[in-house]
Amino acid sequence: MSSLELLQRQIHTAEDLQAVVKMMKVLAALNIHQYEQAVTSLAEYNLTIEMGLHVVLKAAHNHDAHTQQMNGDSDSRSLSTSDVGRCGVIIFGSDQGMCGQFNEQISRYAIAELEKLNISPEQLAIFAVGSRIISHLETAGYAIEQTFTMPGSLTEITSMVQEILLHIATWRDRQQIVRIFLFYNHLNSNTFSEPYKLQLLPLDREWLEHIESLAWRSVSAVEPRSRTLPTFTMPSDVLVASLLRQYFFISLYRAFGESLAGENASRLASMQVAEKNIEDRLTEFTGQFQQKRQTAITDELLEIISAFELSH
């Protein structure tokens, strides 16, 4: 194969890769948008949950039974008071590649935070969401109790959240796990994400106190002019347990949505770098091809001229 033919093949290969990279950029950008929209749509849902908690906390406070109400049944015990005991950790990575340092970034962050907690291995249980973070955690000496597949679309997130919630219930009931942390990459821009830690359990007491302290008019988005605190008829512990289950659902859903948005942002950034490299290579190949082609044409012309002069 001549050097010109080889360069032509390299140019065609680079152009094919360029088309693939451009398509992946478009898909990543679309995915970022839909996952961002999903996370944003949780805001009103989350506000409704906080409204409900505000009502119950106010009622409990008025009856001097805040602590008893928040720990009234098996679903809400130790939700806001436990700071010792076994710890469960859920770390969100990816199952797909070509997303730069996405998995390394969240793994390093989670490992550093776990070291700060100073928890012995027998007191720690880890769930990994996405297979590509497993090697990073195992290399650091952390055993993975169970691995979950990262959803490939928005429609798959709900079922995965429900599955993990069942495992969390098992954690609390059978393994006496009282602390649970989520680690995931939080999207900051279309091409940048940063690690984030959320304490799912025990509940953040400052967060609960903040919800309780809010004026009802500032909490309510449904009836902004209403100053009257709503009442409820069901047992407060049942209502709190139901509200907190919804809060856990929202927290996990947000973690999935933000992690998937961050993954696609990292992929978009990687594809942008790849596209620039391909463009540089195409420029190089095209320049070499034109130079060699011009040299070949010049050589042919010289041969023709030489042959003509010899014949005369």
N, C-alpha and C positions, 0 to 999 in steps of 0.2 A: 504494500500500500504506500503510495507516494505521500510526501509530507503535506501536499495540498489536500489530498483526500482525507488524511487524518485530521487536519485542522477543520475541514468542513464537517466531519463527524462530531468533533468536539464542540463546534459552534451549534450544531443541531441539538446535541445533548444538553448544552447549557440553556438553549432556548426552551426546551421541554421542561427542564427544571424550573426555569423562570416562570413558566405558565402555572406549574403546580404550586410554587411558592405564592404567587399572586392569588390563586384560588384559596389557599390556606389562610392568607391574610384576610380575605373577604369573610370567610367562615368564622374566623376568630373574632373579627370585629362584630359580626352579627350575634355571635354567642355572648360576647361581653354585654351587648345591649340588652338581650333578653334576660340574662341573669341579673343585671343591674335593675331592670324593671321589676323582676320578681322580688328582689330584696326591698326595693322602694315600696312596693305594694303591701309589704308587711307592716308598714308604719301605722296605718289606720287600725289594722287588726291588733297590733301591740298596744295602741292607745286604748282600745276597748278593754283589753285585759287589765291594763293599769287602772282604768276607771272602776272595774269591778273590784280590784284589790283595794282601791282607795275607799270604796264604800264599806267593805268588810273591816278594814283596818280602823276606820273611824268608829264603826259600831263596836268593835272589840275594845278600842281605847275608851269609849264612853262607859263601858261596863268593866273597866279595869281588868280586862282579860286578854290582852294582846298576845302574850306568850302562849297561854293555854289554847287560844283559837288557832294559832299558827302551827301548833303541834298536837292537834286533836285526834288524828287518826294515823293509820299506818302509812298513808300516802304523803303525809306532811310532817312526820316526826323528824326532828333534827334538821329541818330544812334551813333554818337561819341561825342555829346556835352551835353546831358542831364544828370544831376546828382541829380535831384529832381523829385518828382512826385510819382505816384503809382508804386508799386513794385510787380513783379510776380516771384514766386519761384517754381522750379520743383525739387522735391527730389526723388531720385531713391533708392528703397529698394528691397524687394523680395515678391513673392507670396508663395514661398515654404519655408518649415522649415528646420531644421537640418543644419543650417549654422552658428551656434555659435552666436557671438555678432554682426553679420553683420548689422542687422537693428538697434540695439541699438547704435552702433558706429556712423552710419551716422546721426541718429536722434539727438543724443547729439551734434554732431558737427554742424549740421544745426541750431539747436535751439540756440546754443551759438553764431553763426555768425549772426543770425537774431536779437538777443538781442543787438549786437554791432551796427547794422544798426539803431536801435532805431526808428522803423517804427510803427505807430499806426495800430491796427487791421483793421480799415476801409481802410487803404492805402495799405493793403497787400492781395495778392491772392496766394493761394498755390495749386499746383498740386502734388498729390502723385502717384508715379509709383510703384505699389506693395502694396498689402493690409496690409502687416505686419508692416509697419511703421506708420500706421494711429493712432493706440492706443498711441504710444509714443508722437506723435505730439499733439493729442487731450488732453492727460493728461497734457501737458505743456501749454494748453490754446489756441492752434492754430486751427482754423477752416480749413477744407479741402474743397476747392471749387469743385474739381473733382478728381476722382481716375482712373488711367489707369492700365491695366494688363501688367505685365512684360512679354515680349516675351519669349516663351519657346524654340526658336531656332533662328538661324541666319536668316532664310528666313522670319521670322515674324518682324524683326527689321525695315525694310524699311517702311512697311505699318504703323507701329506705329509711326515712326518719322514723316511721312507725316501727320498723324492725329494730332500730337502735334503741328506741324507747322501751321496747320489751326487754332488751338486754340490760338496760339501765335498771329497770325494775328488778331483774334477777340479781344484778349487782347489789342492790340495796337490801333485798330480802334474804338472799342466800349467802352473800359474801361479806355482809356488813360494811359495805363501802359507803362512807358518809361524805367524802369529798370527791367531786367530779370536775375536771377541767377540760375545756375544748381548746385546741390549738389549730389555727388555720390562717391562711394568708388573706389579708384584708385588702381589697382593691382601693388604691388611692387615685389612680388615673388610668387612662386607657392602656398604658404600657408599663405601669408600675404598681406593685403590691408589696405590702409589708406584713410581717408576722403579727399575730394577735392572739391574746389569751383571754378566754372567758371563763369565769368561775360559775359553773352551773349550780353546784351545791358545795357548801351550804349557801343559801341565798344571801346576797349582799345586804347586810343590815342597813347600811347607809341608803341603798336604793329603796328599801322598804320604808324607811323613815322619810325619804324624800317624797314618795308617793303619798304617804299619809299626810304630809304637811301641805300638799298642794291645795289651793282653794278649788272647790268643785267647778266653778266657772272656767278655770284654766285647764281643768282635766277634761271637761266635757266638750266634745266636738259635735255631738248629736243635738244637744239642746244648749247652745252657748249662752242663752239668756236665763236659763234656769239656775236659781240659787238654792233650790231644795234638794237635799241629799236623798237619793232613792232609798227605798227599804227593800228587804228581801224576806222571804218566808221559809226557805229551806234552811236546814242546820248550817251554821256558819262553817263548820269544819268540812262539810261536804262541798260547799261552794268554793272554799279556798282550795281544796284538793283539785277540783275541776279547773279552776282558773290557773293553777300552777301547772297542771298537765298541758294546758294550752300554751303557757309561757315556755315550758320545755320544748314543745313542738316548734314554736316560733324560733327559739334560740338555735335549735338544730337545723331547721330549714334555712335560716339566715347563714349559718356556718357553711352549709352545702352551697348555697347560692353565691356567697362571697368568694368561697374557695374556687368554685368553677369559673367565676368571673376573673379571678386572679390568675388562674391557670391559663385561660385564653389570652389574658393580657401579656403574660410571659411568653406565650406562643407567638403572639403578634409581634412582640419585640424581637424574638429570635428570628422570625420570618423576615422582618425588616433588615436585620443584619445579614441574613442569608441572601436576600434580594440584592443588597448592595455588593456583596462578594461576587454574586453571579454576574452582575452588571460589569464589575471590574474585570472579571475573567472574559466576558464577552468582548469587551473593548480590547483586551489583550489579544484574544484569539483572532478577532476581526482585523486588527492591525497587522498581526503576523501573516494572516492569510493574504491580505492585500499586498503586503510587501513581497511575499514569496511569489504571488501571482504576477506582480509587476516584474520581478526578476526573471520568472519563467518566460514571460512575453518578450522581455528584452533579449534574453538568450536566444529565443527562436528567431527574432528579427536579425540578430547578429549572424546566426547560422545562415539565414537566407541571403543576407548581404554578402557574406564570405563566399557562399556557393556561387552567387551571381558573378562576383569579381573573378573567381577562379575560372569560370566558364568563358570569360572574355579575356 
